[in-house]
Amino acid sequence: MQVRTAEAIWKGNLKQGEGQVTVLGEQVPYSFASRFEQGAGTNPEELLAAAHAGCVAMAFSNDLANAGYAPRQVHAAARVHLTITDAGPGISQIDLTIQGDVPDIDEATFLEMAEAAKSNCPVSKLFAGANIALVATLQAG
């Protein structure tokens, strides 16, 4: 079993405080502004988006190869929506976009396999209660 780690340190209160997350051995700053406004640094939602995009791209490439296709490239992007409601902040949706350069695949099969990768990658399974919208595009090759 593989165990991956990341760390976070936060100092101070929510609005004036600041923190650092450590991912891939690098310390990256985060703050109220980077999470709820347009400030410099990262935020938990951006890290979730990176994890989701990376997971789906790998899962889809693997599924394609296992089905006999030779993907040249799979590009996945995730947009995690942080919504503020009366109940507080929450993740309301994830928009997932996949573009693939996959020779000899028809669009219907491409879309079906993209949907399966979206549903079956480990990060998607973790987000099972979230609304994950998918747009998949087969690039002409």
Sequence and secondary structure as in RCSB ss.txt:
>XXXX:A:sequence
MQVRTAEAIWKGNLKQGEGQVTVLGEQVPYSFASRFEQGAGTNPEELLAAAHAGCVAMAFSNDLANAGYAPRQVH
AAARVHLTITDAGPGISQIDLTIQGDVPDIDEATFLEMAEAAKSNCPVSKLFAGANIALVATLQAG
>XXXX:A:secstr
      EEEEES TTT EEEEEETTEEEEEEHHHHHSS SSB HHHHHHHHHHHHHHHHHHHHHHHTT   SEEE
EEEEEEEEEETTEEEEEEEEEEEEEE TT  HHHHHHHHHHHHHHSHHHHHTTTS EEEEEEE   
